[in-house]
Amino acid sequence: MNSDGKKKPFRKPKPSSAGPVLGPVKPGLQVRAAAAKILAAVVDRKLPLDGALDNEHGNPAYKALNEGDRALVRAILNATLRHLPRIDAAISRLLESPLPEGARALHHVLAVAAAQILYLDVPDHAAVDLAVEQSNQDPRNRRFAKLVNAVLRRLGREKEEVLAEIRNIPVMPEWFLQRLEKAYGKEKAQSISDAQLEPAAIDLTVKADAQSWAERLGGFTLPTGGVRLAAFEGSIPSLEGFAEGAWWVQDAAASIPAQLFGDLTGKRVADLCAAPGGKTAQLVFAGGDVTAVEQSENRIKRLRANLDRLGLSAETVASDLTKYEPVELFDAILLDAPCSSTGTTRRHPDVLWAKGPADIAKLAVLQERLLRHALTLLKPGGTIVFSNCSLDPTEGEEVAARVLSDTPMVARVAIDAKRWPGLESAISPLGEFRTTPDMLEVPSGFAGGLDGFYAVVMRRVA
C-alpha cells in the first residue's frame, strides 16, 4: 500500500537483465557445447586441437568435464573433422537455403550433431534433442531451434540415403586436395584422402627381438623393424615392456629417418628439433654419442623423461637452432624439421583445417634456413638426414632440391630400395623416402597405412 493507505497499482515486472532462469542442465549438453566451441576454435580461429584438448591448459569447457565426457568430446571432434566436407554437404542437402552470413555458431552445432548421427554410435534422438537444447541456450541460435530440429530429424530418417550420396566426396579441404593432385596425380590424391578415414595404428620401436615382442603383445613385425599392435582395451603404460623401457611408441614412418644412418658407434651425432625423443632414442641405441637440441626447455624436460624411462642418455641443449654453434662438428646430423604435419591427419584430423597454403610456404622457408645452418655443423665426410612429416613436396623434395643445387659441399646419397623390402614403392627415382598414408598392406585385423613422411640423405663432400 501507499503511505495514504491505498493499494499500489499492479505493474508487470521488468525482465531480468540476467537472462532466463535455467533449469537443470541436460545430461550430455555440456559435452556437445564443448565440442562445438572447440570445433569453432579449430575451423574458424585456426587453433590446434591438441592445445584445446590439453588437460591442464586446454579449452575451459573441456577442462570442466570428467574423463569419460572428455573422451566423448574427443570422439565427436575426431569424427567431425575427419568427415567435415561430407558433413557440410549433408547439411546443405537438407537446407532449403544456405545458412545466414555470420551463422558460424549454428553451423558448428549442426556439424557436431550430424557427425554423431552419421558416424558415431550415438542415438539419433539424443543428438537431435541436445542440438536443439544447445540452440535454445544460445541467444545467437535460439531463433533457429526449429530449423535445427527439422534438419537433424530428417537427417536421421534419411541417413542411409545421405551417406550414399556423400561417400565419394573427398574428406580433405579442396585447397589441399588440389595440391596433392598436382604432386601425386588425381588417383593417388584420392587414395591419400581416403586413407585419412582409416584408424591410426599403434606402432612400437623395440630395442631388440621385434618378433618376440610382436608375439607377446599380439602384434606383427613391420618392414621398418618395429611392431604394430592390434586394437586393445587399456592404456599404453599398462602393456608388458613399457615400464622396463623395452620399447617406445613411434609411427612406422617416423622411425625411418634415424635408421638411414646405420651403425653410429663411436660417432658424434646431433638430433636437431629433437623432442619428444623417439628419434633421439634410436640414435643413442644405434651407438651414437648424441646431442639433442630443442628450443623449448619444457620439451627438453619431456625428452629427458622419455630417455630416462628407456634407460638411455644423451646430452641435451636448449637452444634456438639457428644460433646453435657446437664446440666440435658432428659426424652425423638428423634434422626432422618443423612442418605442417599434413602426413599425420589420421592422428591429427585438425591439421588441414587449422593450416593453409601460407603456413606451408612459411614453413618451407624455415626448413630451408634450418637445413642450410645444419650443414655448417657437419664434418667433411659426415652425413645428414633431412626429414619431416608433411605430404607436400614444397616442404620436402623442393627444399632439398634447392639446397643440393646451390651447395657444392653436399651431395645426395641415394637410398637403396632393396634394403627396405615391403617399402620399395616409398623410394623415389632419386633415392629419397616418400611415404604416404595409403601405403603398407597389413594382416587382417590390423590398422593399415602409416604417416606421410619425407627423408633424404646427404653427405658433406668438402
C-alpha angles and dihedrals in degrees: 000000000000121000089263091059097254122129117259113245113253114256124188109245115253115247112265115252087218091074130237121336105251127212126218115319112254114247109261096019095106090051092054092043091052091048092051092048093050092045088055091050092053101040101033103028097031094231119157117256094223090061093050091049096048109127093220106031104019134112110317092228089055095045090053091064129087119247095263092053091045089056089054091050089053092049092049093048094046091051092046096048094043093053102028099126090050092046090051090050092049092051092046090051091059099043119091089210133008119275114269121269110274095022093124094129089056091049091054092050090052093044094051091049093044091052089056094048096045105032113015135068093247121127109255093228091056092051091049096044094049093046090053090048090049090053093049091050093053116072089208092058104029095100089054097054093105090049091051090050094049096045096047095044089052090047089055092050094047097036098125093045092048093048090052091051096049101037094098095050108110112247094216123086113267094243092058096040089056090053091050092049090052092049102038108013128257098281095049091045090054090049091052090048092051091050089063088074093058116097114258113252127233108234127183132204107212130202094223145349101025092183092057092049091047089056094045094048098038095248138115134241119260129219086250091061095253132110129252118208128213118236110285142176118249136033133307094243090057092063122103112265098025099099094047092048097242092144144359134215112260130148113249092243093048089056094059104076096059091048092058091077095061117198112010099181111150094005130124106235132187123203104197119198084014108170136140085029110231093120091042089056091051092052092049091047089051087062101262127146091231132203112191115204122196130159097218118072089204091055089048089055090052091049092051091049091052092049091048091056089051093048091240131126137204136166109260126207126188104208145130099259094221088060098040113119115174121207089236130029120246132247092213135016131192114200109185093177130209109265145160090276091222090148091067101059094121086064098030109031092172093069097087092048097045095047136052143181092287091057092052092050092048093048092049089056090050093048092052091049091050093046094051091050092045090056089061089059093057126096119235106272091024126130130233128190116202115196145153141170098246123120092205115096088212087076097038125020095027094050092050093046093054093048093046092047097056103028111080092182092070135057134186118253109210116230113233109235090203089069090060107057110186092025101059091120089060092065112089124218087259091056098254127133118247117168123181129195093251094061128097122056115221138190118276113279096035132098111255133215132041137229121292108256140169126202135169129182119219132179127207104233098183 
